[in-house]
Amino acid sequence: MLKLKGLKELLCEEEGMGTVEIILIIVVLVGLVIIFKGRITTIVENLFDKITTQTNSV
């Protein structure tokens, strides 16, 4: 009877939910980066070009 009570408490525990949610968010972010890799690269290159151009003029 005591083992059954411990098993029931273990199944009702919600402490692991935060970890699962964080892992899902990371998976979604990595997926978005893979999908939009070309656009992200273009934006970053354009940003660094502007920074280089503006710092040369100062």
PQR file of N, CA, C, O and H, with PARSE charges and radii, in Angstrom:
ATOM      1  N   MET A   1       0.817  -1.188   0.000 -0.4000 1.5000
ATOM      2  CA  MET A   1       0.000   0.000   0.000 -0.0000 2.0000
ATOM      3  C   MET A   1       0.865   1.257   0.000  0.5500 1.7000
ATOM      4  O   MET A   1       0.539   2.244  -0.660 -0.5500 1.4000
ATOM      5  N   LEU A   2       1.979   1.213   0.752 -0.4000 1.5000
ATOM      6  CA  LEU A   2       2.872   2.363   0.846 -0.0000 2.0000
ATOM      7  C   LEU A   2       3.556   2.627  -0.489  0.5500 1.7000
ATOM      8  O   LEU A   2       3.739   3.784  -0.867 -0.5500 1.4000
ATOM      9  H   LEU A   2       2.244   0.411   1.288  0.4000 1.0000
ATOM     10  N   LYS A   3       3.938   1.570  -1.212 -0.4000 1.5000
ATOM     11  CA  LYS A   3       4.579   1.732  -2.520 -0.0000 2.0000
ATOM     12  C   LYS A   3       3.618   2.343  -3.526  0.5500 1.7000
ATOM     13  O   LYS A   3       4.024   3.163  -4.348 -0.5500 1.4000
ATOM     14  H   LYS A   3       3.790   0.630  -0.904  0.4000 1.0000
ATOM     15  N   LEU A   4       2.373   1.961  -3.472 -0.4000 1.5000
ATOM     16  CA  LEU A   4       1.367   2.488  -4.390 -0.0000 2.0000
ATOM     17  C   LEU A   4       1.159   3.982  -4.156  0.5500 1.7000
ATOM     18  O   LEU A   4       0.992   4.746  -5.107 -0.5500 1.4000
ATOM     19  H   LEU A   4       2.043   1.294  -2.804  0.4000 1.0000
ATOM     20  N   LYS A   5       1.171   4.395  -2.891 -0.4000 1.5000
ATOM     21  CA  LYS A   5       1.005   5.814  -2.575 -0.0000 2.0000
ATOM     22  C   LYS A   5       2.184   6.629  -3.114  0.5500 1.7000
ATOM     23  O   LYS A   5       1.988   7.718  -3.654 -0.5500 1.4000
ATOM     24  H   LYS A   5       1.307   3.775  -2.119  0.4000 1.0000
ATOM     25  N   GLY A   6       3.404   6.108  -2.969 -0.4000 1.5000
ATOM     26  CA  GLY A   6       4.583   6.791  -3.482 -0.0000 2.0000
ATOM     27  C   GLY A   6       4.567   6.899  -4.990  0.5500 1.7000
ATOM     28  O   GLY A   6       4.983   7.916  -5.547 -0.5500 1.4000
ATOM     29  H   GLY A   6       3.563   5.223  -2.530  0.4000 1.0000
ATOM     30  N   LEU A   7       4.089   5.854  -5.661 -0.4000 1.5000
ATOM     31  CA  LEU A   7       3.989   5.872  -7.128 -0.0000 2.0000
ATOM     32  C   LEU A   7       2.975   6.908  -7.589  0.5500 1.7000
ATOM     33  O   LEU A   7       3.202   7.616  -8.570 -0.5500 1.4000
ATOM     34  H   LEU A   7       3.751   5.029  -5.208  0.4000 1.0000
ATOM     35  N   LYS A   8       1.851   6.993  -6.876 -0.4000 1.5000
ATOM     36  CA  LYS A   8       0.822   7.967  -7.233 -0.0000 2.0000
ATOM     37  C   LYS A   8       1.348   9.392  -7.082  0.5500 1.7000
ATOM     38  O   LYS A   8       1.083  10.247  -7.928 -0.5500 1.4000
ATOM     39  H   LYS A   8       1.667   6.418  -6.079  0.4000 1.0000
ATOM     40  N   GLU A   9       2.091   9.647  -6.007 -0.4000 1.5000
ATOM     41  CA  GLU A   9       2.672  10.976  -5.803 -0.0000 2.0000
ATOM     42  C   GLU A   9       3.698  11.295  -6.876  0.5500 1.7000
ATOM     43  O   GLU A   9       3.783  12.435  -7.335 -0.5500 1.4000
ATOM     44  H   GLU A   9       2.305   8.953  -5.320  0.4000 1.0000
ATOM     45  N   LEU A  10       4.474  10.307  -7.278 -0.4000 1.5000
ATOM     46  CA  LEU A  10       5.482  10.506  -8.307 -0.0000 2.0000
ATOM     47  C   LEU A  10       4.840  10.875  -9.644  0.5500 1.7000
ATOM     48  O   LEU A  10       5.343  11.738 -10.363 -0.5500 1.4000
ATOM     49  H   LEU A  10       4.405   9.381  -6.906  0.4000 1.0000
ATOM     50  N   LEU A  11       3.728  10.219  -9.972 -0.4000 1.5000
ATOM     51  CA  LEU A  11       3.053  10.496 -11.238 -0.0000 2.0000
ATOM     52  C   LEU A  11       2.372  11.859 -11.232  0.5500 1.7000
ATOM     53  O   LEU A  11       2.219  12.471 -12.289 -0.5500 1.4000
ATOM     54  H   LEU A  11       3.319   9.518  -9.388  0.4000 1.0000
ATOM     55  N   CYS A  12       1.966  12.341 -10.077 -0.4000 1.5000
ATOM     56  CA  CYS A  12       1.281  13.632  -9.992 -0.0000 2.0000
ATOM     57  C   CYS A  12       2.246  14.801  -9.839  0.5500 1.7000
ATOM     58  O   CYS A  12       1.818  15.955  -9.861 -0.5500 1.4000
ATOM     59  H   CYS A  12       2.090  11.844  -9.219  0.4000 1.0000
ATOM     60  N   GLU A  13       3.519  14.529  -9.685 -0.4000 1.5000
ATOM     61  CA  GLU A  13       4.525  15.573  -9.509 -0.0000 2.0000
ATOM     62  C   GLU A  13       4.649  16.396 -10.794  0.5500 1.7000
ATOM     63  O   GLU A  13       4.632  15.845 -11.895 -0.5500 1.4000
ATOM     64  H   GLU A  13       3.866  13.592  -9.667  0.4000 1.0000
ATOM     65  N   GLU A  14       4.772  17.711 -10.647 -0.4000 1.5000
ATOM     66  CA  GLU A  14       4.838  18.592 -11.812 -0.0000 2.0000
ATOM     67  C   GLU A  14       6.155  19.349 -11.896  0.5500 1.7000
ATOM     68  O   GLU A  14       6.254  20.308 -12.661 -0.5500 1.4000
ATOM     69  H   GLU A  14       4.785  18.158  -9.753  0.4000 1.0000
ATOM     70  N   GLU A  15       7.153  18.956 -11.148 -0.4000 1.5000
ATOM     71  CA  GLU A  15       8.415  19.675 -11.154 -0.0000 2.0000
ATOM     72  C   GLU A  15       9.137  19.565 -12.490  0.5500 1.7000
ATOM     73  O   GLU A  15       9.868  20.484 -12.861 -0.5500 1.4000
ATOM     74  H   GLU A  15       7.073  18.176 -10.526  0.4000 1.0000
ATOM     75  N   GLY A  16       8.958  18.485 -13.214 -0.4000 1.5000
ATOM     76  CA  GLY A  16       9.630  18.285 -14.486 -0.0000 2.0000
ATOM     77  C   GLY A  16       9.016  19.056 -15.635  0.5500 1.7000
ATOM     78  O   GLY A  16       9.603  19.112 -16.716 -0.5500 1.4000
ATOM     79  H   GLY A  16       8.365  17.738 -12.913  0.4000 1.0000
ATOM     80  N   MET A  17       7.872  19.642 -15.439 -0.4000 1.5000
ATOM     81  CA  MET A  17       7.200  20.357 -16.521 -0.0000 2.0000
ATOM     82  C   MET A  17       8.023  21.551 -16.995  0.5500 1.7000
ATOM     83  O   MET A  17       8.023  21.840 -18.192 -0.5500 1.4000
ATOM     84  H   MET A  17       7.395  19.597 -14.561  0.4000 1.0000
ATOM     85  N   GLY A  18       8.707  22.239 -16.129 -0.4000 1.5000
ATOM     86  CA  GLY A  18       9.511  23.388 -16.531 -0.0000 2.0000
ATOM     87  C   GLY A  18      10.621  22.978 -17.477  0.5500 1.7000
ATOM     88  O   GLY A  18      10.900  23.680 -18.449 -0.5500 1.4000
ATOM     89  H   GLY A  18       8.707  22.004 -15.157  0.4000 1.0000
ATOM     90  N   THR A  19      11.252  21.861 -17.207 -0.4000 1.5000
ATOM     91  CA  THR A  19      12.332  21.374 -18.055 -0.0000 2.0000
ATOM     92  C   THR A  19      11.814  21.022 -19.446  0.5500 1.7000
ATOM     93  O   THR A  19      12.441  21.359 -20.451 -0.5500 1.4000
ATOM     94  H   THR A  19      11.026  21.290 -16.417  0.4000 1.0000
ATOM     95  N   VAL A  20      10.687  20.355 -19.501 -0.4000 1.5000
ATOM     96  CA  VAL A  20      10.106  19.977 -20.798 -0.0000 2.0000
ATOM     97  C   VAL A  20       9.752  21.221 -21.604  0.5500 1.7000
ATOM     98  O   VAL A  20       9.986  21.266 -22.811 -0.5500 1.4000
ATOM     99  H   VAL A  20      10.177  20.082 -18.685  0.4000 1.0000
ATOM    100  N   GLU A  21       9.197  22.216 -20.950 -0.4000 1.5000
ATOM    101  CA  GLU A  21       8.830  23.447 -21.652 -0.0000 2.0000
ATOM    102  C   GLU A  21      10.058  24.165 -22.198  0.5500 1.7000
ATOM    103  O   GLU A  21      10.032  24.668 -23.321 -0.5500 1.4000
ATOM    104  H   GLU A  21       9.007  22.179 -19.968  0.4000 1.0000
ATOM    105  N   ILE A  22      11.127  24.217 -21.421 -0.4000 1.5000
ATOM    106  CA  ILE A  22      12.353  24.875 -21.875 -0.0000 2.0000
ATOM    107  C   ILE A  22      12.940  24.129 -23.072  0.5500 1.7000
ATOM    108  O   ILE A  22      13.387  24.752 -24.035 -0.5500 1.4000
ATOM    109  H   ILE A  22      11.149  23.809 -20.508  0.4000 1.0000
ATOM    110  N   ILE A  23      12.939  22.808 -23.014 -0.4000 1.5000
ATOM    111  CA  ILE A  23      13.461  22.015 -24.137 -0.0000 2.0000
ATOM    112  C   ILE A  23      12.632  22.252 -25.388  0.5500 1.7000
ATOM    113  O   ILE A  23      13.194  22.379 -26.476 -0.5500 1.4000
ATOM    114  H   ILE A  23      12.576  22.302 -22.232  0.4000 1.0000
ATOM    115  N   LEU A  24      11.319  22.316 -25.264 -0.4000 1.5000
ATOM    116  CA  LEU A  24      10.462  22.582 -26.428 -0.0000 2.0000
ATOM    117  C   LEU A  24      10.726  23.966 -27.008  0.5500 1.7000
ATOM    118  O   LEU A  24      10.755  24.123 -28.228 -0.5500 1.4000
ATOM    119  H   LEU A  24      10.863  22.214 -24.380  0.4000 1.0000
ATOM    120  N   ILE A  25      10.915  24.960 -26.166 -0.4000 1.5000
ATOM    121  CA  ILE A  25      11.215  26.310 -26.648 -0.0000 2.0000
ATOM    122  C   ILE A  25      12.542  26.318 -27.395  0.5500 1.7000
ATOM    123  O   ILE A  25      12.652  26.946 -28.449 -0.5500 1.4000
ATOM    124  H   ILE A  25      10.892  24.832 -25.174  0.4000 1.0000
ATOM    125  N   ILE A  26      13.554  25.629 -26.865 -0.4000 1.5000
ATOM    126  CA  ILE A  26      14.849  25.565 -27.534 -0.0000 2.0000
ATOM    127  C   ILE A  26      14.726  24.881 -28.883  0.5500 1.7000
ATOM    128  O   ILE A  26      15.328  25.329 -29.858 -0.5500 1.4000
ATOM    129  H   ILE A  26      13.465  25.119 -26.010  0.4000 1.0000
ATOM    130  N   VAL A  27      13.954  23.801 -28.955 -0.4000 1.5000
ATOM    131  CA  VAL A  27      13.770  23.082 -30.221 -0.0000 2.0000
ATOM    132  C   VAL A  27      13.096  23.983 -31.252  0.5500 1.7000
ATOM    133  O   VAL A  27      13.483  23.984 -32.420 -0.5500 1.4000
ATOM    134  H   VAL A  27      13.465  23.437 -28.162  0.4000 1.0000
ATOM    135  N   VAL A  28      12.101  24.742 -30.830 -0.4000 1.5000
ATOM    136  CA  VAL A  28      11.411  25.654 -31.754 -0.0000 2.0000
ATOM    137  C   VAL A  28      12.366  26.745 -32.234  0.5500 1.7000
ATOM    138  O   VAL A  28      12.382  27.068 -33.422 -0.5500 1.4000
ATOM    139  H   VAL A  28      11.787  24.740 -29.881  0.4000 1.0000
ATOM    140  N   LEU A  29      13.161  27.318 -31.331 -0.4000 1.5000
ATOM    141  CA  LEU A  29      14.104  28.360 -31.723 -0.0000 2.0000
ATOM    142  C   LEU A  29      15.159  27.836 -32.694  0.5500 1.7000
ATOM    143  O   LEU A  29      15.497  28.508 -33.668 -0.5500 1.4000
ATOM    144  H   LEU A  29      13.148  27.056 -30.366  0.4000 1.0000
ATOM    145  N   VAL A  30      15.675  26.645 -32.431 -0.4000 1.5000
ATOM    146  CA  VAL A  30      16.667  26.058 -33.335 -0.0000 2.0000
ATOM    147  C   VAL A  30      16.031  25.794 -34.704  0.5500 1.7000
ATOM    148  O   VAL A  30      16.668  26.017 -35.734 -0.5500 1.4000
ATOM    149  H   VAL A  30      15.401  26.099 -31.639  0.4000 1.0000
ATOM    150  N   GLY A  31      14.794  25.326 -34.723 -0.4000 1.5000
ATOM    151  CA  GLY A  31      14.095  25.112 -35.982 -0.0000 2.0000
ATOM    152  C   GLY A  31      13.920  26.400 -36.772  0.5500 1.7000
ATOM    153  O   GLY A  31      14.102  26.417 -37.989 -0.5500 1.4000
ATOM    154  H   GLY A  31      14.277  25.145 -33.886  0.4000 1.0000
ATOM    155  N   LEU A  32      13.566  27.480 -36.080 -0.4000 1.5000
ATOM    156  CA  LEU A  32      13.407  28.773 -36.756 -0.0000 2.0000
ATOM    157  C   LEU A  32      14.725  29.275 -37.314  0.5500 1.7000
ATOM    158  O   LEU A  32      14.760  29.834 -38.410 -0.5500 1.4000
ATOM    159  H   LEU A  32      13.418  27.467 -35.091  0.4000 1.0000
ATOM    160  N   VAL A  33      15.802  29.084 -36.582 -0.4000 1.5000
ATOM    161  CA  VAL A  33      17.120  29.504 -37.067 -0.0000 2.0000
ATOM    162  C   VAL A  33      17.496  28.711 -38.307  0.5500 1.7000
ATOM    163  O   VAL A  33      18.041  29.270 -39.259 -0.5500 1.4000
ATOM    164  H   VAL A  33      15.774  28.630 -35.692  0.4000 1.0000
ATOM    165  N   ILE A  34      17.213  27.416 -38.307 -0.4000 1.5000
ATOM    166  CA  ILE A  34      17.537  26.591 -39.474 -0.0000 2.0000
ATOM    167  C   ILE A  34      16.710  27.024 -40.680  0.5500 1.7000
ATOM    168  O   ILE A  34      17.227  27.094 -41.795 -0.5500 1.4000
ATOM    169  H   ILE A  34      16.770  26.961 -37.534  0.4000 1.0000
ATOM    170  N   ILE A  35      15.437  27.314 -40.463 -0.4000 1.5000
ATOM    171  CA  ILE A  35      14.556  27.706 -41.569 -0.0000 2.0000
ATOM    172  C   ILE A  35      14.966  29.063 -42.144  0.5500 1.7000
ATOM    173  O   ILE A  35      15.011  29.233 -43.362 -0.5500 1.4000
ATOM    174  H   ILE A  35      15.017  27.258 -39.558  0.4000 1.0000
ATOM    175  N   PHE A  36      15.263  30.026 -41.269 -0.4000 1.5000
ATOM    176  CA  PHE A  36      15.529  31.394 -41.715 -0.0000 2.0000
ATOM    177  C   PHE A  36      17.020  31.734 -41.695  0.5500 1.7000
ATOM    178  O   PHE A  36      17.383  32.903 -41.563 -0.5500 1.4000
ATOM    179  H   PHE A  36      15.227  29.888 -40.279  0.4000 1.0000
ATOM    180  N   LYS A  37      17.879  30.734 -41.823 -0.4000 1.5000
ATOM    181  CA  LYS A  37      19.327  30.941 -41.750 -0.0000 2.0000
ATOM    182  C   LYS A  37      19.814  31.939 -42.809  0.5500 1.7000
ATOM    183  O   LYS A  37      20.629  32.810 -42.505 -0.5500 1.4000
ATOM    184  H   LYS A  37      17.584  29.784 -41.931  0.4000 1.0000
ATOM    185  N   GLY A  38      19.330  31.821 -44.025 -0.4000 1.5000
ATOM    186  CA  GLY A  38      19.746  32.723 -45.103 -0.0000 2.0000
ATOM    187  C   GLY A  38      19.386  34.163 -44.822  0.5500 1.7000
ATOM    188  O   GLY A  38      20.205  35.062 -45.010 -0.5500 1.4000
ATOM    189  H   GLY A  38      18.667  31.113 -44.272  0.4000 1.0000
ATOM    190  N   ARG A  39      18.157  34.388 -44.370 -0.4000 1.5000
ATOM    191  CA  ARG A  39      17.724  35.756 -44.066 -0.0000 2.0000
ATOM    192  C   ARG A  39      18.491  36.334 -42.886  0.5500 1.7000
ATOM    193  O   ARG A  39      18.871  37.505 -42.899 -0.5500 1.4000
ATOM    194  H   ARG A  39      17.491  33.658 -44.218  0.4000 1.0000
ATOM    195  N   ILE A  40      18.716  35.517 -41.871 -0.4000 1.5000
ATOM    196  CA  ILE A  40      19.451  35.992 -40.698 -0.0000 2.0000
ATOM    197  C   ILE A  40      20.871  36.373 -41.093  0.5500 1.7000
ATOM    198  O   ILE A  40      21.387  37.398 -40.648 -0.5500 1.4000
ATOM    199  H   ILE A  40      18.407  34.566 -41.860  0.4000 1.0000
ATOM    200  N   THR A  41      21.504  35.554 -41.926 -0.4000 1.5000
ATOM    201  CA  THR A  41      22.864  35.840 -42.382 -0.0000 2.0000
ATOM    202  C   THR A  41      22.907  37.149 -43.158  0.5500 1.7000
ATOM    203  O   THR A  41      23.814  37.956 -42.955 -0.5500 1.4000
ATOM    204  H   THR A  41      21.085  34.721 -42.288  0.4000 1.0000
ATOM    205  N   THR A  42      21.955  37.367 -44.031 -0.4000 1.5000
ATOM    206  CA  THR A  42      21.895  38.598 -44.821 -0.0000 2.0000
ATOM    207  C   THR A  42      21.720  39.816 -43.918  0.5500 1.7000
ATOM    208  O   THR A  42      22.389  40.831 -44.113 -0.5500 1.4000
ATOM    209  H   THR A  42      21.218  36.711 -44.197  0.4000 1.0000
ATOM    210  N   ILE A  43      20.842  39.727 -42.951 -0.4000 1.5000
ATOM    211  CA  ILE A  43      20.593  40.853 -42.048 -0.0000 2.0000
ATOM    212  C   ILE A  43      21.848  41.179 -41.246  0.5500 1.7000
ATOM    213  O   ILE A  43      22.201  42.349 -41.095 -0.5500 1.4000
ATOM    214  H   ILE A  43      20.299  38.903 -42.793  0.4000 1.0000
ATOM    215  N   VAL A  44      22.518  40.160 -40.735 -0.4000 1.5000
ATOM    216  CA  VAL A  44      23.727  40.388 -39.939 -0.0000 2.0000
ATOM    217  C   VAL A  44      24.838  40.976 -40.802  0.5500 1.7000
ATOM    218  O   VAL A  44      25.544  41.882 -40.360 -0.5500 1.4000
ATOM    219  H   VAL A  44      22.231  39.210 -40.858  0.4000 1.0000
ATOM    220  N   GLU A  45      25.005  40.475 -42.023 -0.4000 1.5000
ATOM    221  CA  GLU A  45      26.030  41.020 -42.920 -0.0000 2.0000
ATOM    222  C   GLU A  45      25.746  42.482 -43.245  0.5500 1.7000
ATOM    223  O   GLU A  45      26.659  43.308 -43.234 -0.5500 1.4000
ATOM    224  H   GLU A  45      24.432  39.739 -42.382  0.4000 1.0000
ATOM    225  N   ASN A  46      24.493  42.807 -43.532 -0.4000 1.5000
ATOM    226  CA  ASN A  46      24.124  44.198 -43.815 -0.0000 2.0000
ATOM    227  C   ASN A  46      24.370  45.090 -42.600  0.5500 1.7000
ATOM    228  O   ASN A  46      24.825  46.226 -42.738 -0.5500 1.4000
ATOM    229  H   ASN A  46      23.751  42.136 -43.541  0.4000 1.0000
ATOM    230  N   LEU A  47      24.073  44.577 -41.427 -0.4000 1.5000
ATOM    231  CA  LEU A  47      24.290  45.341 -40.207 -0.0000 2.0000
ATOM    232  C   LEU A  47      25.767  45.638 -39.997  0.5500 1.7000
ATOM    233  O   LEU A  47      26.136  46.766 -39.669 -0.5500 1.4000
ATOM    234  H   LEU A  47      23.704  43.654 -41.315  0.4000 1.0000
ATOM    235  N   PHE A  48      26.621  44.622 -40.187 -0.4000 1.5000
ATOM    236  CA  PHE A  48      28.058  44.840 -40.018 -0.0000 2.0000
ATOM    237  C   PHE A  48      28.620  45.756 -41.111  0.5500 1.7000
ATOM    238  O   PHE A  48      29.541  46.529 -40.847 -0.5500 1.4000
ATOM    239  H   PHE A  48      26.322  43.706 -40.453  0.4000 1.0000
ATOM    240  N   ASP A  49      28.081  45.683 -42.331 -0.4000 1.5000
ATOM    241  CA  ASP A  49      28.514  46.599 -43.386 -0.0000 2.0000
ATOM    242  C   ASP A  49      28.187  48.041 -43.012  0.5500 1.7000
ATOM    243  O   ASP A  49      29.014  48.933 -43.201 -0.5500 1.4000
ATOM    244  H   ASP A  49      27.332  45.055 -42.545  0.4000 1.0000
ATOM    245  N   LYS A  50      26.988  48.275 -42.483 -0.4000 1.5000
ATOM    246  CA  LYS A  50      26.603  49.628 -42.064 -0.0000 2.0000
ATOM    247  C   LYS A  50      27.483  50.120 -40.922  0.5500 1.7000
ATOM    248  O   LYS A  50      27.902  51.277 -40.905 -0.5500 1.4000
ATOM    249  H   LYS A  50      26.316  47.551 -42.329  0.4000 1.0000
ATOM    250  N   ILE A  51      27.761  49.236 -39.970 -0.4000 1.5000
ATOM    251  CA  ILE A  51      28.619  49.626 -38.840 -0.0000 2.0000
ATOM    252  C   ILE A  51      30.013  50.001 -39.345  0.5500 1.7000
ATOM    253  O   ILE A  51      30.584  51.005 -38.919 -0.5500 1.4000
ATOM    254  H   ILE A  51      27.422  48.295 -39.984  0.4000 1.0000
ATOM    255  N   THR A  52      30.556  49.190 -40.252 -0.4000 1.5000
ATOM    256  CA  THR A  52      31.888  49.474 -40.786 -0.0000 2.0000
ATOM    257  C   THR A  52      31.913  50.778 -41.563  0.5500 1.7000
ATOM    258  O   THR A  52      32.849  51.565 -41.417 -0.5500 1.4000
ATOM    259  H   THR A  52      30.092  48.374 -40.598  0.4000 1.0000
ATOM    260  N   THR A  53      30.910  51.018 -42.377 -0.4000 1.5000
ATOM    261  CA  THR A  53      30.828  52.240 -43.176 -0.0000 2.0000
ATOM    262  C   THR A  53      30.706  53.469 -42.267  0.5500 1.7000
ATOM    263  O   THR A  53      31.381  54.475 -42.486 -0.5500 1.4000
ATOM    264  H   THR A  53      30.150  50.379 -42.495  0.4000 1.0000
ATOM    265  N   GLN A  54      29.861  53.387 -41.268 -0.4000 1.5000
ATOM    266  CA  GLN A  54      29.642  54.535 -40.395 -0.0000 2.0000
ATOM    267  C   GLN A  54      30.838  54.806 -39.489  0.5500 1.7000
ATOM    268  O   GLN A  54      31.109  55.963 -39.167 -0.5500 1.4000
ATOM    269  H   GLN A  54      29.312  52.571 -41.090  0.4000 1.0000
ATOM    270  N   THR A  55      31.555  53.772 -39.074 -0.4000 1.5000
ATOM    271  CA  THR A  55      32.712  54.026 -38.232 -0.0000 2.0000
ATOM    272  C   THR A  55      33.872  54.593 -39.044  0.5500 1.7000
ATOM    273  O   THR A  55      34.698  55.325 -38.500 -0.5500 1.4000
ATOM    274  H   THR A  55      31.334  52.833 -39.337  0.4000 1.0000
ATOM    275  N   ASN A  56      33.950  54.271 -40.330 -0.4000 1.5000
ATOM    276  CA  ASN A  56      34.997  54.840 -41.179 -0.0000 2.0000
ATOM    277  C   ASN A  56      34.740  56.321 -41.441  0.5500 1.7000
ATOM    278  O   ASN A  56      35.687  57.077 -41.659 -0.5500 1.4000
ATOM    279  H   ASN A  56      33.278  53.677 -40.772  0.4000 1.0000
ATOM    280  N   SER A  57      33.497  56.743 -41.425 -0.4000 1.5000
ATOM    281  CA  SER A  57      33.181  58.142 -41.686 -0.0000 2.0000
ATOM    282  C   SER A  57      33.331  59.016 -40.447  0.5500 1.7000
ATOM    283  O   SER A  57      33.339  60.242 -40.560 -0.5500 1.4000
ATOM    284  H   SER A  57      32.728  56.129 -41.248  0.4000 1.0000
ATOM    285  N   VAL A  58      33.450  58.418 -39.282 -0.4000 1.5000
ATOM    286  CA  VAL A  58      33.586  59.197 -38.048 -0.0000 2.0000
ATOM    287  C   VAL A  58      34.995  59.502 -37.780  0.5500 1.7000
ATOM    288  O   VAL A  58      35.307  60.152 -36.782 -0.5500 1.4000
ATOM    289  H   VAL A  58      33.444  57.423 -39.191  0.4000 1.0000
TER
END
